[in-house]
Amino acid sequence: MLFSTLAMQEVDGVVKALAGAVQQSGGAAPLILLLTVFALAVFLGVEIITKIPPTLHTPLMSGSNAISGITLVGAVLATGADNGTWAGILGFSAVVFATMNVVGGFVVTNRMLAMFKTKK
């Protein structure tokens, strides 16, 4: 718990510093900001996931299904917005991948919970 709190504070500080740098440059480097935030998110995600004990994987899978459901709603909204052809293509692919993630998460959770049921 302490590791994730410290890591979140550090990421928050880095994101604020990057946002300030982009604001000072007149917004000239939004792609670099987005790539930096993405790289930090990947690093933080890997660090947190590797520290989780196996007994917590099923409850966390259920929580990630809820987050993926929110991602799916955002992907549908992005697809429906009239922001050009590329935005529509990326939005559609986001819908497909988020749907696969939600369905796969429920299948895995269901299989894991079935392991704990008593046989009649």
Secondary structure, 3 states (H helix, E strand, C coil): CHHHHHHHHHHHHHHHHHHHHHHHCCCCCHHHHHHHHHHHHHHHHHHHHHCCCHHHHHHHHHHHHHHHHHHHHHHHHHHHCCCCHHHHHHHHHHHHHHHHHHHHHHHHHHHHHHHCCCCC
